[in-house]
Amino acid sequence: MRSSRALFHTVALSVVMTAASLGATAHAADKITIMVGGYEKQIYLPAKLAEALGYFKDEGLDVEILNESAGVDAENQLLAGAVEGVVGFYDHCVDLQAKGKFVESIVQFSQAPGEVELVSSKHPEIKSPGDFKGKSLGVTGLGSSTNFLTLYMASKAGLQPGDVVTVPVGAGATFIAAMQQDQIQAGMTTEPTISRMLKTGEAKVLVDMRTVEATRQALGGTYPAASFYLETSWVEAHKEESQKLANAFVKTLKFINTHSAAEIADKMPKDFYVGDKDGYIKALDEGKGMFTPDGVMPEDGPKTVLAVLSEFSKNVKGKQIDLSKTYTTEFVKNVK
């Protein structure tokens, strides 16, 4: 009898441990990891804001937000299977299709890049992109969206490949140091780095793409930029999770469009202000119009992105790109 009881307890304990193990495995699989190409940048503000507002938890999601200095690094993490989703520029979806990889934006955060080409005050001879010849230009990373846009501006100005050198310098302190040390004579960056450099007088604006209108002037059309994208295969296999993620991000975009810059800033980590909260709020107040109110892709946007990439990218030039497979409005239009 004792032997039978002992056996019963052993089997029962084994079943409990197995169930616990399976439960832990299921729980771990439920976590969704999102990599952001610099979550302190205002262009990617919806990622940390959604987390701060508790919108992921409201959807019953366990989301972890990770940080990379450049969008291209976040993209690589996605392709390596290290993360489920990326908050980065939509143009990666177009570029990757040209390489035979399918990813799609399911929530479009912005309809303008939110980027500015800054010129060092030490180089007043640079008055237009046509003056980039022989210069070193700062970008967040090689293969990043800032790199795409920089090369496009140079090409549009009539420069040839090799006329300029793009240097990966990240954003924030590393970008500023590179310009101060004359490692770069101009460079593309976002808020709050823009305001920091203008405030000290170390740089001036050459090309401004912080608003829809300014972007149309610079690039010839609406340029959908910051987005939330995932591999198409993951989206197709996780429709429910994709919808919940879209719900959280669209609610965040609505919050941005119905609250002041000061109210939004109060939700962000204090170190994002870089010691100047007033400057952070001012920059956000001037730039938050770049965000879409509903996460829907601007109708004319994908064509502009393709035109920009086709101008200089060897990957995209001459390739047949199916733009309908680079984004979907299925989920954002279902948000209630």
N, C-alpha and C positions, 0 to 999 in steps of 0.2 A: 504493500500500500504506500509506504514511504517512498519507494522507488518510483511508483506511478505518479505520486504527487510532485516529486522532484522533477520528473520528466515533464509533467504538465507545466510547472512553473518555468522550466527552462525554455519550453516551446513558446509559452506566453510572452516571456521576456524577449525572446528572439523576434516574435511578431511585432511587439511594441517598438523595439529598436529599429527593425526594418521599416516600419511605418514612419517612425520619426526621421529616419534617414531619407526616405522618399519624400517626406514633407519638407525637409530642409532643402532637398534638391529642387523640388517644385518651387519653393519660395525663392531660391537663388535664381532659378530660370525666369522668374517673374520680374526681376529687376531689369530696368531698361536704362542703359548708360548712353548719355548724350555728350559728345565732344563739341566744344565751342572753340572757334578759331580766335580766341582772345575775349573772354567773357566780360572784361572790364571796358571793352570798347562800346560806345553808345550804340553803334549800329547793331550790336548783338544783345542789347539790353533785354529783350523779351525773355531770354533764357533764364537769367537769374531773377527777373521780376516774377515770372510764372512760379518759380520755386518759392520766392519770398511771400507771394500772395496765397500760397497753399493750394494752387489750382491743380497741381499734379495729384496731390493727396485727395482732393475733392473728387477726382475721377477714379480713385482707388488704385492709383499707379505708384509704384516704387521706382522713382527716377533719381539717378545720380548724374550730376552735372560735372564734367571734367573740363580742364582748360588746356589749350595748346596756343602757342604764340601766333600761328598762322593757319589760315583755312586749308592750305594744302597739306599741312601736317595732320589736321583733323580728318581730312579726306583719306589719307593713307591709313589712319587708324580704323576707319570704316571698312576699307577694302581688305584690311588684314583680319577683320572679324573681331577686333578688340572692343568695338562699340556698336550699338544698334543704329544710332542716328547722329547727324551732324547739324550744328547751326553754323552755316557758312554761306558763301555766295552761290547763287543759283547757277552761275556760269560753269561751275564744276560739273553740273549734270550734263551740259552740252559737250564739254571737253571730254568727259569720260565715255560718252556714247561713241565718240570718234575713235576711242581706243577699245571699243567692244564691250564696255562695262555699262550696265544700266542702273542708274540711280535716278530718283525723282523727288522733286520738291512737293511736299504735301501741304505746306503752309508757307505762303509768301509773306515775309515780314515787311519788306520795303520795296518801294518803286523807284528809288534813287540810291546810288552807291553810298552816299554819306561820306565820300572820300574827297580829299583836297590834295592837289599837287602844290607842295610848299617849296619855295626857293630860298636858299640861304641868303641872308642879308649881305654876306661877303661876296655874292656873285650877282651884282646888278646887271651884268651883261646878259643874263638869261631873262628875256622878255616874253618868250613864247616857246612852245614845244620845239619849234624849228631851231632853237638855240641849244638843244640838248646834245648836239654832236660833240663827241669827245668828253662828255661828262659822265659822272657816276651818279646813278639815280637810285634812291632808296626805295625798297619794297619790303613787305612783311616777310616774304619767302619766295624763292624761285618756284614758278609754277602756281603762285598764289594769284588771287584776283587782282591785287594791286600790280602784280607783274603783267598780267594780261592787259590791264588798262593803260599802264605806262607804255608798253610796246605799241599799243594801238595808237596812242597820241603821237608817238614818234613816227610811226608809219604814215599816219594821216598828214603829218607835217612834211612828208617827203623824204624822211631819213631812211637809210638802208639798214638791214640787219648788220650789226657790228659797229654801227655809228655810236651807239650808246652801250653802257655797261649797267646792268641792274644788279644792285647789291642787297642781299637779304639782311635787314637790320631790325626786324621786328617792329614793335610800336612802343610808345611810352618812353621810358628812360633810355633804352638802347637806341631808338631812333634819334632822340634828341642829342645823345652823346656823339653819334655818327656825324650829325650835321655840325655840331660844335667843333669837332676835330677835323672837319673838312674831308671826311671819308666819303661823304656824299655832298653834292652841290645842290641837289633838289631831291624831293622824295614824296611819295604818296602815303598819306596817313589819315587817321580819323580822330574824332573827339574822344577823350579830352586832350589828346596830344596837340591837336591844332591850336586850341585856345592857349595852351601853355607856351607854345613857341611864339604866337602872335603877341602875347602879353609881355614877353621879354624883349620883343623886337628883333629876335634872332632870325626870323623868317617872315616872308610875305606870301600871300595867296597868288598862285599863277593860274590854276584851273580849279574851279569850285563845282563840286558835284553833290552838294548837300541838299539840294532841293530838286523837285521834279523839273521845273522850268530850266534851271541852270544845267541840269543833266541833258535835257533835250538840246540845248545849245552846244554842249561839249561833245555829245555822242550821237546826235541826230535822232534821238527818240527816247522813250521811257526805258530805263535800264533796271529791271528787277534784280535786286542784289541780295541782301540778307534773307535767308530762307531756312526752313527746316527740311532736310532731305535725308532719305534712307535708300537702301538698296531696294529695287523694285520687287525682287524675290521675297524680301522680308515683309514688305507691305502686303503683298498678295497672301502671304501665309499668316499675317497677323492683322486682319481687318479690324477686329474689335479694339486692339491696342492702338492702332493707327488712328481710329476715330477718337479715342479718349485723349490721345496726344494732341490731335487737332483741336478738340474742345478746349483743352487747357491753354493752348497758344492763342486761339482766336479770342478767348475771354481776356487774355492778357493784352492783346492788341486793342480791344474795346476799352480796357482800363486806360491805356496810354492815350487814346483819343478822347477820353472823357474826364481826364484829370490833368492838373497843372504840372509843369515840369518840377516844381518844388515838391508836390505830393509824390510824384514818381521817385524823385531823388531820395526822399525819406525812406523808401523801401529798399534802397540799394546799400550794399556794404560800404561802410565809411571810407575804406581805403581806396574805393573807386574815385573819390573826389580828389585824390592826390593833394590834400591839404588846401584845396580851394573849392569849397562847396558852392559858393556863389557863382564862380566861373563855370562849374559843372552844370548848375541849373540854367545859367544863361545859354550855354551851348546846346543843352537839351531843348530849351524853349525855342531856340531858333531852328533846330534840326528835326524835331519830332514829327514834322509834317511829312517826312520821308516814309513813315510807317503806313502800311495799308490799314484800313479800319476793320477789315474782315478776313484777311489772309488770302484773298483771291488774287491770282496772277493777273497783272495788267495785260489786256488783250494784245497790245502791240509790243509788249516787252521781250518775249522770247526771240522775235525776229531781229530786234536791235542787238541782243546778245550774240546771236549767230553771226550777224554782220560784222560785229567787232572782232570776234574770234577768227572769222574767215579772212580778215584783212592781213593777219600776220602769222597765225598759228599753223604750223606744218601738220599738226594732228587733224585740224578741222578743215583746212583749205581743200576744196575739191571733193570732200566727203558728203555723202547723202545722210543728213541728220533728220530724224523724225522727231520734231519738236514736241509732238503730242505725247511722246514717251518720256519727256524730261520733267514733266510736272503733271499734277492732277488736281482738280478742284472738287473731286468727289467728296472728300471728307469735310472741307471747310464749308461747303454748301449744305451739309447735313447738321451743322452746329446750330443748336436752338438757343 
